Amino acid sequence: MSSTFWIIIAAAIATYLTRVGGHLVISRFERVHPRVEAGLNAVPAAVLTTLVAPAVLGAGPAEWAALIVAGAVSLRGGLLSMFLAGAAVLILARQFVA
């Protein structure tokens, strides 16, 4: 088997163990301190920022148009409509503008 397969398996195991390990550590406490809970609640936004920020900083006009449309749709619609609108604008803008 290729080394890529083993890398994927190792990454999957590491991901699983970190998730289960975090749950086991937190479940040992009767009560979670409010600061710890606030920090844990901030993790999804921090991860999303680290994924989106590099793309935004290196974005062209097509990406900016998709970002603006997705942001506008997110104010009124749900997650799926925001994603579909942003993806549609990105595809069309890359096809016809860029």
Legacy VTK file of the C-alpha trace (Angstrom):
# vtk DataFile Version 3.0
C-alpha trace
ASCII
DATASET POLYDATA
POINTS 98 float
0.000 0.000 0.000
1.127 3.525 -0.657
2.445 5.839 1.991
-0.406 8.269 1.273
-2.878 5.677 2.530
-0.991 5.283 5.804
-0.725 9.052 6.237
-4.501 9.359 5.841
-5.097 6.534 8.326
-2.683 8.097 10.844
-4.345 11.501 10.472
-7.786 9.937 10.980
-6.630 8.146 14.124
-4.971 11.293 15.485
-8.113 13.323 14.816
-10.302 10.738 16.514
-8.032 10.503 19.544
-7.878 14.276 20.019
-11.656 14.537 19.876
-12.235 11.644 22.256
-9.392 12.782 24.513
-10.828 16.273 24.803
-14.225 14.861 25.696
-12.722 12.540 28.305
-10.734 15.350 29.924
-13.717 17.717 30.095
-16.086 14.975 31.347
-13.848 14.363 34.378
-14.775 17.755 35.797
-18.064 18.261 37.584
-18.209 21.861 36.495
-16.363 23.665 33.690
-14.993 27.086 34.580
-16.757 29.895 32.651
-13.464 31.051 31.103
-12.744 27.553 29.798
-16.274 27.305 28.417
-15.912 30.699 26.732
-12.618 29.601 25.200
-14.132 26.383 23.909
-17.072 28.295 22.456
-14.625 30.526 20.559
-12.840 27.615 18.850
-15.201 27.216 15.850
-14.932 30.916 14.951
-11.148 30.789 15.313
-10.864 27.737 13.069
-13.136 29.298 10.461
-11.055 32.467 10.526
-7.833 30.540 9.952
-9.403 28.810 6.963
-11.018 31.887 5.393
-8.420 34.586 6.080
-5.701 33.326 3.684
-8.252 32.927 0.893
-9.635 36.419 1.487
-6.205 38.048 1.558
-5.234 36.471 -1.760
-8.661 36.851 -3.341
-9.410 38.377 -6.701
-12.572 40.119 -7.889
-14.481 36.840 -8.363
-13.804 35.737 -4.793
-14.692 39.150 -3.378
-17.990 39.162 -5.288
-18.817 35.689 -3.953
-17.877 36.742 -0.428
-20.081 39.835 -0.564
-23.045 37.904 -1.967
-22.630 35.105 0.572
-22.461 37.664 3.387
-25.600 39.416 2.154
-27.513 36.158 1.781
-26.421 35.040 5.255
-28.272 38.007 6.768
-31.616 36.626 5.582
-31.114 33.000 4.574
-29.747 29.876 6.080
-26.385 28.206 5.779
-27.260 26.216 2.664
-28.633 29.214 0.771
-25.562 31.255 1.725
-23.239 28.519 0.478
-25.155 27.977 -2.761
-25.350 31.703 -3.542
-21.652 32.220 -2.859
-20.662 29.166 -4.890
-22.886 30.189 -7.815
-21.473 33.711 -7.901
-17.913 32.391 -7.649
-18.440 29.936 -10.509
-20.111 32.508 -12.748
-17.598 35.237 -11.960
-14.644 32.955 -12.618
-16.238 31.805 -15.859
-17.206 35.176 -17.296
-15.258 37.901 -15.478
-11.823 36.611 -14.597
LINES 1 99
98 0 1 2 3 4 5 6 7 8 9 10 11 12 13 14 15 16 17 18 19 20 21 22 23 24 25 26 27 28 29 30 31 32 33 34 35 36 37 38 39 40 41 42 43 44 45 46 47 48 49 50 51 52 53 54 55 56 57 58 59 60 61 62 63 64 65 66 67 68 69 70 71 72 73 74 75 76 77 78 79 80 81 82 83 84 85 86 87 88 89 90 91 92 93 94 95 96 97
